[in-house]
Amino acid sequence: MFISVSKVCLFFALIAQVHSAAKRRKKTYVELHSCDNSGIADEIASYDTVVKDIVDYVTKGPFKGKTYNDKRIDKMGFYTPVLLTLFIIITSEAKVVSKENVCPSLLGEDLMKEIASYEIVKNEIVNYVTRGEFKGKTYDELAKFVDTFGARLSGTAILEQSIDYMIQLTRDEDLNDIVTEELQVPHWTRGEEKITMLEPRVKDIALLGLGRSVSTPPEGITANVIVFNDFEELENAEEDEVKGKIVLFDPEFTTYGETVVYRTQSASKSAAKGAVASLVRSITPFSINSPHTGSQNYEDGVNKIPTAAISLEDADLIRRLVDRDINVKLNITMHSTFDTKTSRNTIIDLKGTRFPDKLVIVSGHIDSWDVGQGAMDDGGGLFVSWAAPVILKRLNLRPKRTVRSIFWTAEELGLVGAYDYEKQHRNESDNINFIMESDEGTFAPRGLAVAGSQKARCIIGEILKLFESINASTLVEDDSPGSDIAVIIRNGIPGASLHNANEKYFWFHHTEGDTMNVENPEELDLCAAFWTAVAYIIADISEDIPR
Ligand SMILES: [Zn+2]
């Protein structure tokens, strides 16, 4: 039996579809390299309702448990009938695997040829960064930076000093088209934090207060714990059950995007039900008793209660005790201060030769949380975006449009720098040809997660083909890529974030573990080369990226 690539793609796409329906995960089938342009993604997506019907029938309906009556192997009993049924349905409709790739007709032969001609300059950049003079420089400069300044929390003097340092580092490369734009940013300072389990036994609980959390009284808050899996359980609970308690949200980690709402909203939702403090299971799939901090927002009109993240281990411990009807009593003591300070976005231009007003933006945020070194979040993104104009300048490669590098400030406390930039530069938003950000790790690059029209994605996809040699030619469709740049992309401006091998990113995210030990010099070189070459090609090709 002949098995074509598209059939293999179809099979993996099916597994991904079923998996995402079962686990509520982001679909991953478009990441399959050889499946790009096989034209099946949309078709598979159209089976969403059928998948859900079958999954519900097998997991919740009359077929539940029928295949295998052992809970541990229930997954097999689930996947097998679901996959088989779907495979029969989908393969019976032959059109699925023969769908045409629309890109060649949208782009035209001339543009495709033009893009292919950038192979030479792409090689020049990749060689210079991975084997030539720039080899190891991105890692070395990042290490010097984070070892000098450490964590760079919004509103701190150290963040401002690190911005001054980056400006000087850029000037040292003879790039002098640099401006900074001042804005007001939140300045939240973590003070002493401690949680002690008092009942059923005395034990320290590892914690990190969440951004903007208020303090407890000096003697702390002592109360019993009530555990919820999700917001629905909290909504359904009687007010008497929650009043005066410490709420612990213990959601299963699916994706960061889905699970993070328990960090950002749990304090307000718990307070609305009368809780005196709220804790959340750290938003991560992995832990060595490491709590993960992050931002949270108090809704208007609700009581502001102290809120913190605890480790997976301690969340599991409390959950097990409560499940055995054992009362868990905690003392939470947290201190913090909050005010506003002045910070700066930093903008570096390598002016275009023909269309200096047209911008291709590369970016990362310079601020970090107050734990670890902010090496991964977002030191890596900051330095590959710094490297792009530096490498082009060193190689004397001047594209037709301007390559602008932006170091956003105060991302972690709510994309504050990005909102300010969007407001200050709204009148020139038509000039943004393409905007990129790296803020999800700088591990081995795989390609780009791209927002934009079909033709925009086709052009980027064609450019990405040039990076097959470094395994970075995958295009993931994502309508809201990046963090800061989402503020600009939602106005209809095409853009992308770095798609990379970041499977372990959320192990370290917002923890003391975010240090240089997470970074790898070769992978950073590949990211810097990829980022620079992609920006150059987009800035130089004859066509604008269409809206
Ligand atoms: Zn970040």
Residues whose N, C-alpha, C, O or C-beta is under 5 A from the ligand:
A	BS01	ZN	D377 D378 D439
